Amino acid sequence: TGSRGTGQGLGRSDLPRENSKGARIKLRWDITDDLDLNLAGFKYYQGGLASSAMPNVDPSALTQFFNLALNQSLYTPPPDYQVNVEVPAYFKVDNEVAYGQLNWKPEWFDFKLLASDQLIKTDNWFDFDGTEAAALSFFATNQFADVKTAEVQFLSNGVTGPDWLTWIAGAFYLDQESGFPLNQFSAGGLEISDLSIADTLGLPAPLIDFLSAQASGFPDGVEIGLVSLLGTKSTAYFTQFTIDFTDEIHLTLGGRYQEEDRRAIASNTSIVNLANDHITLIRRPSQKKSTTNFSPKVSLAYDIFDDVMVYASYTEGYKSGTFNTVNIYDEIEYIKPELVTTTEAGFKAEFFNGLVRFNAAAFENKIDDLQVQFISLLSGGAVSLENAGGAKIRGVEFDFQLSPMPDLNPGLVIGGGGTFLDSEYTSYRNGSGYAVNAQGNYAGAGLYNFATGDYTGNQVTRTPKFSGTFNVNQLISIGDGDIELGASIYHNDGFYFVAQNTPNSRQPSYQVIDAQISYIYNPWKARITLFGKNLGEEVYAYSQFHLDTGRLDYLAPPRTYGVRVNWDF
């Protein structure tokens, strides 16, 4: 139910089974009164269908070209929550984590030493065209991230030093290697007559050269193997001080200095004609980039009353640069770091002995060299990032909670919140995108529909002008138990999934209504809940994937209901 599909192309019995299992262990050793050691281990496995089966709801000319060549018919998008795909969509996640923390409390300060080792492996088999034609598929095996971290912290303990000063200082180290040992793209078999059509429809020169070298065509199909490996070593030093000038006025000053080495270890491509085993192999030399950054923070807070506080802050953030290494015929490209400057002012307040709580803030995020992801096989890469020159997001957000009848009905709680946003790309020239027809769709826009454009002034992706929630909860005590009733509504004004802001990338506004009723038996610490989600049966997308083949949708579930049992022991 999570996508437009039931896997009719395979039959329900052929869908992969959903399977998840995990284990966790924690150990604590109180070595002395001032020294303790905490160790933890975690292992989690999940496999199944998830979002891998997605239908093509706006097929491009490339998709129709493959369907005509392979199925002798045009593709028609299926109804909502149905999908006809040729590839048995599947994913797998295997996650292992080991973690340790040593705490020491000498007389002068508190000391913490933290370390972790995490290995994540994933497999993914994905129908790239989202149709029943054996056209394009993607299989990634053993995609991984091997991450090792270490951190040391020194903290004020409230005993040594002035009582008007609170501080923390420390260092952080990361060593990571990640990537795709092997990505495999497969394309269905094409005859010479099919390829002659492709040659006239504007394919990029490197692909035309490759096609021209294959005199026999591709009757058995093509496989493209991609190897992509990245390495990162990063060291950061940080500190933060809070100065209490008075009992009401507090100034916080902080900063983080980071040094990082990012290395493109491998970016290799092999293209194989399965009919004659002709191989085109591309190996790219490794690259390395070293960067440094200092990010400050300043915050001033004023407690007007015991339960009302106003504040203002200025913060700079940093997202590391990286390399595009998942390439077909492009060279390795360095993507610059993303820099964010945030200013914020707001207040936090409680009234009537905590019966009413209201928080609000206004903020502005200015982003330089915003990193934007783009997916395209025909553009030379596959999954790649590019830098938009800049973006700006301004907003106001609020949340509240109140108990309107503390004497007559103390179990009634009402809450909610909302966010207003105004966003735009302040500079985004030569942005990657897809050609669309007069109606803003991909149909008939050309076989090679990769295009670039100036997206300056467009709305930033996934930033609705308003989103908010309202909820009501009622608790009723009955004997040794409680009955809890709850309902909520979430509204989203809608947003764009791609920076190009094409009509076919727009998620229209939607509302989601959820409700539940629970019985809690306090002596057993047990709860049984009857719940319903998306009761209004809103059809909206969790995500859209815009590809050379069109738009593939992963829909949020329709109306869902069930029973859940919880028991704490």
N, C-alpha and C positions, 0 to 999 in steps of 0.2 A: 504493500500500500504506500510505500514511501516514494514511489516514482510513478510516472505515467505508464504503469505496466503490470502485467501478471505473467510475463514470460511466455506468451502464447506460441511464439516461434519454437520454443523448446518443449512445451507441455509442462504443466504444473509439476509433474513428478520429477522432472529433470532439474528443477531449480535447486541450487546448492542449499544445504541445510544450515540454518543459523546455529552457531555453536560458540559458546563463550565459557571460559573457566579461568580461575585464578587462585592464587594463594598468597598470604602475607604473614610475615612473622616479625615481632618486635621484641627486643631484649633490652633491659635496663640494669646497669650495675652501679650501685652506690658505693664507690670505692672508699671515700671518706665523707665526712659531713660537707666538705667543700669541693668535692670532685666526683663527677658521675659520667658514665659512658652510656650512650644510647646507640643501638644497632638495629637496622631494619632491612628486610629483604622483601621483594615483591616480584611476582611473576604473573603475567596475564596473557591469555590467548583468546583471540576472537576471529571467527571466520564465517563467511556466508555471503549473502547477496548484497545487503545494505544499499548504497547508492550507485552500485556499479551498473545496474540495468536501467538505462534511461532512453526514452524514445526521442527521435528527431521530430520536433514539432514545427520546424521551419527549415525544410531541406534546401540546401544550396544546389546550384547547377552541377557541382561535382558529384553530389550524392545521386542526383537523377541520371547523370552520365553513367555511373557505375550500375545503377539499377537497370537502365536500358541495356547496357552491355552484358550484364550477368543474368538478369531476370526477364529481359525483354518486356519490361513494363515500368511505368512511373510509380514512384513511392507516394502513398497517401498517409499522412499522419494519423495514428489511431486515436480513439476517444481517450478522455482523461483516465488515468490509472490503468492504462493498458500499454503494453510494449511488445513489439515483435522484433526480436534481435537474433542474429545468427550465432553470436559468440556467447558461450555460457558464462555470463558475467559473474565474477567471483573476486573476493578480497580476503586477505588474511593479515592479522597483526599479531606479532609475538614480541612482548615487552618484558625485559628483565631489568630490575633496579636493585642496587645495593647502596645503602646509605648509613652514614655514621656521624655522630655528634658528640664531642667531648666538651663538657662544661666545667670550668674551674673558677672558683670565687675566692681569690686572695683578698687581702685587706684593702688594696688600693683600687681595684676595678674588677669587673666581671670579664671572663675570657671564654670565647667559644671557638672551637675548631670543627669545621664541617667538611665532609668529603662525600662524593657520590660517584657511582659508575653505572651508566645506563646504556643498554643496547636494545635498539628497536629494529625489528625486521618486518617488512611488509611485502606481500605479493598482491598483484592486482591484474585482473584480466578484464578488459574493457572493450566494448563494441564502439569503435571510434565514429562510425557513421550512424549508429542508432537505428538501423533498419534490418530487415531480414536478408538483405543481400550480403554475400560473402565478400564485402568490399574492403573495409579498413578495420583492423583490430589492433589493440595495444596490449602487450603482456609485459609486465615488469616483475621480475623475480628477485627476491632478496634485496630490495631497496632497503637501505639501512642507515642508521645514525648511531655511531659509537661515541658517547659523550662522557668525558671524565671532568669533574670539577673539584676544586678545593677552595675553601674560604676560611679566613681568620678574622675574628671580630674582637675589639676591645670596647667595653661599654662602661659608662659611669654607673656606680652602684648606689648613689644617694647617701653614702657614708663619708667617703674621702672626697675632698674638694668642696667648693662653694655650693650651697643649696640652691642658688639661682641659675646653675648651669647643668644641663643634661647633654651628654655627648656620646657619639659612637665613631669609631675609626676602624678601618680594616682593609683587607686586600682580597681579590677574587681571581682565580685562575681557571681557564677553560682550555681543554684539548679535545678537539672533535674531528672526526672523519666521517663523511657521509656521502651518499650518492647512489647511483644505479650501477651495480656490476654488469647488468645487461638489461637494457630495454629492447623490446622487439616490436616493431610495427610490421604488420603483414597486410598486403594488398592482394585482392583477388585477381585471377588470371584475365589477361586482356589479349585480344588478337591484334594483328597488324592493322586491320581496318579500324579498330577502336582507337589505336594509337595515332593514326593519321588524323582523326577528329581532334584528339587532344593537342596535337602539334599546332593546330590553327587557332587555338583558343587562349593563347597568351600565357602558357606556362613559363616559369622563370628559366633563364638560359642554362643553369647547371642541370636542371631536370631534363630539358630538351636534349642536351648533349648526351646524357646518360641513356635516354630513350633511343636516340639515333644510333647508339652503339650496339643495340640489341636487335639484330636483324630478324630474329625469329619471334620478336614480340615477347609477351609474358603469359603464355597459355597456362602455366602452372602458378603464376603469381610472383610476388616480390616480397622479400623479407629485408627489413632495415634494422640492423642491430646498433644500439647506441650504448656506449660506455661513458659514464659521467661520475667523476669522483672529486670531491672538494675536501680540503683540510683547513682547519682553523686553530690558531693558538692565540689566546687573548689573556692579557693581564690588566686588572683594573685596581685602582686605589681610591678609596672613598672615605668621606668624613661628613659628619653633620653635627651642628651645635644648636641647641635651643637655649636662648637667654631669656630669663624671666625678669624684665626690668622692674615690674611690680607684680602684684597678685593678679592683675588684669591684662597686662601687656606682655606679649611673648614674641620674640623674634627668632626665626629659624634660618640658619645659613648652612648650606651644604654644597658639596661638589664631588664629581667623579672624574678621574683621569684614566683613560684607557689606551693601551697599546695593543695592536692586533696585527697578526700576519695571516693573510688569507691566500691559499694556494690552490690553483687549478691543477690537480694531480693528473687527471686524464679526461680527454674529450675526443673519443674515437667513434668512427662510423664505418659500418660495413653494409653494402647494398648487394643483395644476392638475387640473381635471376634464377628461380627454381627450375626453369626448363633446361638450362644448360650449365648451371652452377657458376655462371660468370660472376665474379666478385669485384666490386669496386671498394677499395679500402682507403680510408682517410684517417691519418693520425696527426694530431695537432700538438705542437710543443707545449709543455707545461708553462704556467705563468705564476707570478707571485706579486702580491701587493701588500705593503705595510702602511698602516694608518695610525694616527693618534687623534684623540679627542678629549676636550674638557667640557663637562656639562655642569653648570651651576644651578643652584636652587636658592630662592629667597622667599620667605613667607612671614607675614606679620599678622598676628591674631590679637583681637581685643575682646575680652569678656565684659560686655556692657553690663549684664546682670549675671547672677549665678547660673541661669539657664538660657542665656542668649549670648552667642558669640558671633562676631563678624571677622572676616579674614580677607586677605589679598595675597596672591602668590605669583611668582615668576619662575618658570622652570624651562630648562632646555633639555631635549632628549636626542638620542642618537641611535640610528639603526645601521648596522655595519654594511659596508659595501660587499659585493660578491662578484662572482664570475658566471656568465652564461656558458654552461658546459654541455647542455643537452642539445647538441647541434647535429643537423643532417649535412649541410654543406656550408654553413657559416663558420667563421673563425671564432675563437674564444673572445668574448667581449667582457670588459670590466664594467660593472654597474656601480655608480658612485654611492656613497653613504647617504642616508636620508636624515635630515636634520629637522627637528620639531621645536618650535618655540611656543610655549603655552603661558598665557596670562589668565588669571581667574580671580573673581571676587564673589563672595557669597556670605551666607550666614546660616547658622544652625541654632534652632530654638526649641525649647519645650515649655509648655504652659500648663497651668492647673495641676501641678504635682505630677507631671508626666502624662496626663491624659491626652494631651495634644502635642504632637511633634511635627515640626515643619522645617524643612531644609530647602534652600534655593541657592543657585549659583549662575553667574554669567561667565562665559569663557570665550577665548579665541585661540585657535591652533593655526600657526603659520608653518607650512611644511616646505622645505627646500629640497629639490631633487627627489621628489616622491617616487618610490619604487612601485611600478605597476606591472602586474603579470599579464602575459599574453600567450595564447596557445595557438600555434599554427605550424603545420608541416611544410607548407609551400613557401613560407617566408624565409626559410633557411635554417631556422631553429626548430624546436618542438615546443617545450615549455620554457619560456624565457621571461626575463625581467627587462624593463627599460625605465629610464628616468624621465618623469615629467618635470618641467622646470620648477613649478611651484603650485601649491594649493593652499586654500584658506577655508577654515571651518569655524563659524561663529555660532554660538548657541546659548540657550537658557534652559536649565533643567531644575526640576523640583520634585520633592516627594513628601508625603504626609502620612500620618497615622493618628487616629483618634478613637477614643472610647466615649461615645456621646452620652451614654446613660450609666455612669459608674455605680449608682445606687439601685436603680430599677432593673438594669440589665447589664451587669458587669462583664458578661461573656461576649458582648457585641463589640467587634473591632472593625473599623473601616479604614482602608488605606488606598494608596495609589501614588501615581507620579507621572511625569511627562517630560519630554525633551523637544524643544524647538531648535531646528538647525537651519543655517544658511551657509551653503558650501559652493565652492567653485574652484576650477583649475585656473590659477592666475597666469600660468604659462605652461602650455603643453602643445608645442609645435611638432610636426612630423610624428604624431602618435600613431601606433599601429592599430589597424582596424580592418573591417570587411566592407566591401562594396554592397550597397543595398539598392533595391529598385525604388520606384516612385512611391510605393506604399510603405517603405521602410523595412522590407523583408529581404531575405536572401534569394528567393526564387527568381531565376532568370537574370541574376546580376553578373553572370560570367563564371566559367569553370575555375579560373584563377581569380578568386574574388578578394585576395589580400589587397589592402589599400592603406594609405596613410592620410592623415588629415590634421588640421589645426583644431584641437579640442579646448583651446583657451576659452574660458567663460562657461564651459559645461559644468553640470552638477557632478560632484565627487560621488563615486560609486558607493552604494549602500548607505546613503545619508538621507533618510526621509525628512521632509520639512517638519513633520510632527509624528511622534510615536508616544503612546502612553498606555497606562494600565489603571484599572479600578477594581478593587476587590472588597468583598464583605465576608467576614467570618463570624460564626455564632457558636459559642460553647455552652452546652447545657449539662449540668451535673445531674446524674441519676444514680443513686446508691453508691456502689463502689466504682462506678464508671462515669464516663463523659460521652456525650454525643456532640460531634463537631460538624457543622454545616459550613460549606465554603463555596463561593462562586467568584469568577473573575472574568473580565473582558479586556482584551488587548487590541489596540487600534494602531495601524501603521498607514501613513499617508501615501506610501509607495516610493519607489526609488529606481535607479538604473543599476544594472549589473555590470555594464562596461562603460568606460570613460567616453566612448564615442557617442553615447546617449541616443542611440538609434531607437525608433519606436518599438522594434522587436526585442529590445533589451530592457524594457520598462516593466517593473512589477507594479501593477495597479494597487490602489489602496485596499486594505482588507481588515477584517475584525475576527478575532478568535475568542470564543466563549468556552470556558471550562467550568466544571462544577464537581463537587464531591461531597459525600457524607461518610463519616467515620464513627465507629464505636470504639472507645478506649477502655479496656478493663485494667484499672490501675494496679490491683494486687499482682497481676501476672505481667505487667508492663507490655501488654499485647494490644494491637490495633488492627481492626479490619475495616477496609475502605472500599466503597463502591464509587467509582469515578467515571466521568465522561469528559472527553476532550474534543475540541472543535465541534461543538454541538450544532453550530449553524452551518456546518459542512462547507466552509470557505475553501476554495481551490486557489492555492498560492504556492510559490516555489521556494523551497529552502535555498536552492541555488540553480543557476543557469550556467551551462558550459557552451560558449560560443567558439566554434571550431570551423575549419575549412569546409566541413560537411554540413554545417547549419547550426541550429540551436538545439541542444539537448537539455531537457528539464528533469530536475529531481524535485518532485512535489512533496510538500508536507503531507502527513497522513490525513485522510478524510475523518469523518466522525468515528471516534474510537471510544470504547467503553470496556470496563473490566472490574475485577476484584483484586485487591492487593492486601496481603497479610504481613504484618510486621510484629516481631517478637524480640524484645531486648532481654538478654540474660547475661 
